[in-house]
Amino acid sequence: MTQLNSRNSDFALLLLRVGVGVIFIIAGWGKLTGIEGTQQFFGNIGIPLPAIMAWVVAIVEFFGGILVLFGAYAKIPYLLLAITMAVALFTTKLGGEFSAARLDIMLLLTTLALFFLGSGAYSVDHKIENR
């Protein structure tokens, strides 16, 4: 069994950040470039103020994903992305098939774990903290 050490932990955090960051960048970009469709979808599922909330979610996902990818000022994006995923689960996935909710559940849990664990040594946050 591999022993948990700082280097392994930091590398694992880097892998999580890269994976989660890329997923959110792609999802956010899709919403930004198709904002009218995102607004319509949000309206159809009953999200209040769909024209505004579509922009909020798209911006949080895209720019939050970039910050997560680099581990830059990441505590706030981790929390905002976790909230976004919780809302997505409760508004679009609950009551449906589990297979439709798996990615949202994993993204919610991963962003919460990163919020509590931090970005690790291979991050902009670490470089800023250790100047």
C-alpha positions in Angstrom: 0.0 0.0 0.0 1.3 3.5 -0.9 2.0 5.5 2.2 0.3 8.9 2.3 2.9 11.7 2.3 3.0 15.3 1.5 4.2 14.9 -2.1 1.6 12.2 -2.9 -1.1 14.4 -1.3 -0.1 17.4 -3.2 0.0 15.5 -6.5 -3.4 14.1 -5.8 -4.8 17.6 -5.1 -3.2 18.7 -8.4 -5.0 15.9 -10.3 -8.3 16.7 -8.7 -7.9 20.4 -9.5 -7.0 19.8 -13.1 -9.9 17.4 -13.6 -12.5 19.5 -11.9 -11.2 22.7 -13.4 -11.3 21.4 -17.0 -14.8 20.1 -16.5 -16.1 23.4 -15.2 -14.2 25.4 -17.9 -15.9 23.3 -20.6 -19.3 23.4 -19.0 -19.1 27.2 -18.3 -17.9 27.9 -21.9 -20.8 25.9 -23.3 -23.2 28.0 -21.2 -21.5 31.3 -22.1 -21.5 30.6 -25.8 -25.1 29.3 -25.7 -26.4 31.7 -23.2 -29.9 32.0 -24.7 -30.4 28.3 -24.5 -29.1 28.3 -21.0 -31.5 31.0 -20.0 -34.4 29.1 -21.7 -33.4 25.9 -19.9 -33.2 27.7 -16.5 -36.6 29.2 -17.1 -38.1 25.8 -18.1 -37.0 24.2 -14.9 -38.2 27.0 -12.7 -35.0 28.7 -11.7 -35.9 32.3 -10.6 -34.5 35.1 -12.8 -33.3 32.8 -15.5 -31.8 35.5 -17.6 -29.5 36.6 -14.8 -28.9 33.2 -13.2 -27.7 31.8 -16.5 -25.0 34.4 -16.6 -24.1 33.9 -13.0 -23.8 30.1 -13.4 -21.9 30.4 -16.7 -19.4 32.9 -15.2 -18.9 31.0 -12.0 -18.3 27.7 -13.9 -16.0 29.2 -16.5 -13.9 31.6 -14.4 -14.2 29.4 -11.3 -12.9 26.5 -13.3 -9.9 28.5 -14.4 -9.1 29.5 -10.8 -9.5 25.9 -9.7 -7.2 24.7 -12.5 -4.4 26.9 -11.3 -5.3 26.8 -7.6 -5.5 30.6 -7.6 -7.6 32.2 -4.9 -9.5 29.0 -5.0 -11.4 28.8 -1.7 -14.2 31.1 -3.0 -14.5 29.2 -6.3 -14.6 25.9 -4.5 -17.5 27.1 -2.4 -19.3 28.7 -5.3 -18.9 25.7 -7.5 -20.1 23.4 -4.7 -23.2 25.6 -4.3 -23.8 25.5 -8.1 -23.6 21.7 -8.1 -25.9 21.4 -5.1 -28.5 23.6 -6.8 -28.1 21.6 -10.1 -28.7 18.4 -8.2 -31.8 19.7 -6.4 -33.3 21.4 -9.5 -32.5 19.0 -12.3 -31.4 15.6 -11.0 -33.4 14.7 -7.9 -36.1 12.2 -8.6 -34.4 11.1 -11.8 -32.1 8.2 -12.6 -28.9 8.0 -10.5 -26.8 7.8 -13.6 -27.8 11.3 -14.6 -26.7 12.7 -11.2 -23.4 10.9 -10.8 -21.2 13.6 -12.3 -22.9 16.3 -10.3 -22.6 14.4 -7.1 -18.8 13.8 -7.7 -18.2 17.4 -8.6 -20.1 18.5 -5.5 -18.1 16.2 -3.2 -14.8 17.0 -5.0 -15.2 20.8 -4.7 -16.2 20.4 -1.0 -13.1 18.2 -0.4 -10.9 20.8 -2.2 -12.5 23.6 -0.1 -11.5 21.8 3.1 -8.1 20.4 2.0 -6.9 23.4 0.0 -5.1 23.6 -3.3 -1.9 21.9 -2.3 1.8 22.7 -3.0 1.4 22.7 -6.8 -0.8 25.8 -6.8 -0.7 29.6 -7.2 -2.3 29.8 -3.7 0.7 27.9 -2.2 3.2 30.2 -4.0 1.4 33.3 -2.7 1.3 32.0 0.9 5.0 31.1 0.8 6.6 34.2 -0.5 
